[in-house]
Amino acid sequence: MAVKIVTLCGSRKYAAVFETVELALSKQGVIVLKPAFSDEVLTPIELQNLRQTHLKKIDLADEVVVINVAGYIGERNRQEIGYAQRQHKRIRYYAVTENEH
């Protein structure tokens, strides 16, 4: 049986939800890739490097899971979804209400 690779996308303000989803998928035997979140101030080059690395994680994935809390999907996430669509990746949404996270 082939191991599935999933890349998580979503807003960094919901980092705790990323941890929940990562653990749930990992328990199912899924390899989970997610964005690198940083609380430090990043230079424009560092920020661009993180964004490019995340797109490469989408390239590696069999599927993209978009974390959608209370209907919020930001502009950067919309760009990632568009990128994933152009790469013919399956896209799934993990939706939770504001109270659930």
Contacts in CASP RR format, 6 or more apart in sequence:
PFRMAT RR
TARGET T0000
AUTHOR 0000-0000-0000
METHOD contacts of the structure
MODEL  1
MAVKIVTLCGSRKYAAVFETVELALSKQGVIVLKPAFSDEVLTPIELQNL
RQTHLKKIDLADEVVVINVAGYIGERNRQEIGYAQRQHKRIRYYAVTENE
H
3 29 0 8 1.000
3 30 0 8 1.000
3 31 0 8 1.000
4 29 0 8 1.000
4 30 0 8 1.000
4 31 0 8 1.000
4 62 0 8 1.000
4 63 0 8 1.000
5 30 0 8 1.000
5 31 0 8 1.000
5 32 0 8 1.000
5 33 0 8 1.000
5 60 0 8 1.000
5 61 0 8 1.000
5 62 0 8 1.000
5 63 0 8 1.000
6 25 0 8 1.000
6 30 0 8 1.000
6 31 0 8 1.000
6 32 0 8 1.000
6 33 0 8 1.000
6 61 0 8 1.000
6 62 0 8 1.000
6 63 0 8 1.000
6 64 0 8 1.000
6 65 0 8 1.000
7 32 0 8 1.000
7 33 0 8 1.000
7 34 0 8 1.000
7 54 0 8 1.000
7 57 0 8 1.000
7 58 0 8 1.000
7 60 0 8 1.000
7 61 0 8 1.000
7 63 0 8 1.000
7 64 0 8 1.000
7 65 0 8 1.000
7 84 0 8 1.000
8 18 0 8 1.000
8 21 0 8 1.000
8 22 0 8 1.000
8 32 0 8 1.000
8 33 0 8 1.000
8 34 0 8 1.000
8 35 0 8 1.000
8 64 0 8 1.000
8 65 0 8 1.000
8 66 0 8 1.000
8 67 0 8 1.000
9 35 0 8 1.000
9 54 0 8 1.000
9 58 0 8 1.000
9 64 0 8 1.000
9 65 0 8 1.000
9 66 0 8 1.000
9 67 0 8 1.000
9 77 0 8 1.000
9 80 0 8 1.000
9 81 0 8 1.000
9 84 0 8 1.000
10 18 0 8 1.000
10 35 0 8 1.000
10 66 0 8 1.000
10 67 0 8 1.000
10 68 0 8 1.000
10 73 0 8 1.000
10 74 0 8 1.000
10 77 0 8 1.000
10 80 0 8 1.000
11 67 0 8 1.000
11 69 0 8 1.000
11 72 0 8 1.000
11 73 0 8 1.000
11 74 0 8 1.000
11 77 0 8 1.000
12 35 0 8 1.000
12 37 0 8 1.000
14 67 0 8 1.000
14 69 0 8 1.000
14 72 0 8 1.000
14 101 0 8 1.000
15 37 0 8 1.000
16 101 0 8 1.000
17 67 0 8 1.000
17 69 0 8 1.000
17 94 0 8 1.000
17 96 0 8 1.000
17 101 0 8 1.000
18 34 0 8 1.000
18 35 0 8 1.000
18 37 0 8 1.000
18 67 0 8 1.000
20 101 0 8 1.000
21 32 0 8 1.000
21 65 0 8 1.000
21 67 0 8 1.000
21 94 0 8 1.000
22 32 0 8 1.000
22 34 0 8 1.000
25 32 0 8 1.000
25 65 0 8 1.000
26 32 0 8 1.000
33 57 0 8 1.000
33 60 0 8 1.000
33 61 0 8 1.000
34 57 0 8 1.000
35 50 0 8 1.000
35 54 0 8 1.000
35 57 0 8 1.000
36 50 0 8 1.000
36 53 0 8 1.000
36 54 0 8 1.000
38 50 0 8 1.000
42 50 0 8 1.000
51 76 0 8 1.000
54 80 0 8 1.000
55 80 0 8 1.000
55 83 0 8 1.000
58 64 0 8 1.000
58 80 0 8 1.000
58 83 0 8 1.000
58 84 0 8 1.000
58 87 0 8 1.000
58 89 0 8 1.000
59 87 0 8 1.000
61 84 0 8 1.000
61 89 0 8 1.000
62 89 0 8 1.000
62 90 0 8 1.000
63 89 0 8 1.000
63 90 0 8 1.000
63 91 0 8 1.000
63 92 0 8 1.000
64 80 0 8 1.000
64 81 0 8 1.000
64 84 0 8 1.000
64 89 0 8 1.000
64 90 0 8 1.000
64 91 0 8 1.000
64 92 0 8 1.000
65 91 0 8 1.000
65 92 0 8 1.000
65 93 0 8 1.000
65 94 0 8 1.000
66 73 0 8 1.000
66 77 0 8 1.000
66 80 0 8 1.000
66 81 0 8 1.000
66 91 0 8 1.000
66 92 0 8 1.000
66 93 0 8 1.000
66 94 0 8 1.000
67 94 0 8 1.000
67 96 0 8 1.000
68 93 0 8 1.000
68 94 0 8 1.000
68 95 0 8 1.000
68 96 0 8 1.000
69 95 0 8 1.000
69 96 0 8 1.000
69 97 0 8 1.000
69 98 0 8 1.000
69 100 0 8 1.000
69 101 0 8 1.000
70 96 0 8 1.000
70 97 0 8 1.000
70 98 0 8 1.000
71 95 0 8 1.000
73 81 0 8 1.000
81 91 0 8 1.000
84 91 0 8 1.000
85 91 0 8 1.000
END
